Structures are given as C-alpha cells and as structure tokens.
Amino acid sequence: MLAHENYGQTECDVFWFYLREYASVAWVVAKQDQVIVGDRKIDCIEQSVSENPDKMNNAWVEKYYFYITDYLLNNLDLQ
C-alpha cells in the first residue's frame, strides 16, 4: 500500500478502494479514536456499513486500524 505524507489521505485511499470493490455498499464513519499500545499509536476508524444506503439501521460495524506512530514522530512540531 502506498503511504502519503498525509496519513489521512492514506486512510481515505483504503476506504475508496473498499468502495470500488463493493460499489453497492454505503458507509458512514461512526467513530474515530487513537489507541496506544506501548509506544505505538494506532488510529482506529469504526464504520457503519450497509448493503442498502436507505436502510443504515441494517448496518454492520467494521473497524480499520492504521499505524501512525512514524507519521506522528516525523511530522509533529515538538517545540
């Protein structure tokens, strides 16, 4: 997977790939958190996914995890 300098763009690329593969699904970002495991930071994005965009109440939850420690270490201004 290609990683952009902007990790948010990389995350969007993953979701757009998912949508291209499953064009009939609808998805909504339900929650986004940072998970810290030891010294590693992970961005967790939880999505509600439905086969019918008009009936999101039938949605299931999918979670995507992105390792962002390197990005944060290389791009934060630590003044």
N, C-alpha and C positions, 0 to 999 in steps of 0.2 A: 504494500500500500504506500502510496506517495504521501509524505507528510509536508504540509505547508508550514511556512513560518508562523502563520496564524493558526493555532490549533483548532479554533472554532471552524475555520474553513475545512479542515480535515474531517471534523465531525460531520459537517454538512455533506461532504462528499460521500461519506459512508451511508448517510440516510438517503441521498439521491440515488445511489447505487441500489439500495434496497427497494426504493420506489420503482426504479426502472425494471428490476427483476419481477416485481409484483405490482404491476400497474393498477390493479383493481383495488388495492387496499388504501385506506385512509389512516393517517396517523397524526397524533397530537402529542407534543411534549407535555407530559403530566408533571414531571418533577426533575430537578437537576441538583445534584449535591456533589461535594468533594468528599472523597473517602480517603483517609490517611491510614496507611498500613506501614508501620515502622517509619522510615524516612521517605516513603513513596507516596506521591499524591496521585489520586485517580479521580477523574471526572466521571460520574455516573449519571447517565441520562435515561430516565424512565419514560417510555412512550406507551400511550394507549393506541392500539392498532385494531382496526375493524375491516372486515371484508365489504361492509356496506357503509359508505360515508354518511348516509342518512340515519343510521342506527348505531351511533357510537356507544349506546348502552350495552351492545353485544360485544364490546371490545375486550381484548385481552392485553396483558401488560408484557412488554419486552424491555429488558434493560441492556444498555450498551455501556461498556467501560473503556475509557481512554486513559492511557498512562501519560500524565502531563508533567511529571517531575522535571525532566530535562528541559522542557519548554519554559517552565517557571524559573528554573535556575539560570537559564540563558537570557531571559527577557525581562526579568524584574529589575527595577532600579532600586538597589539596596543602599540608598543613602542614609 
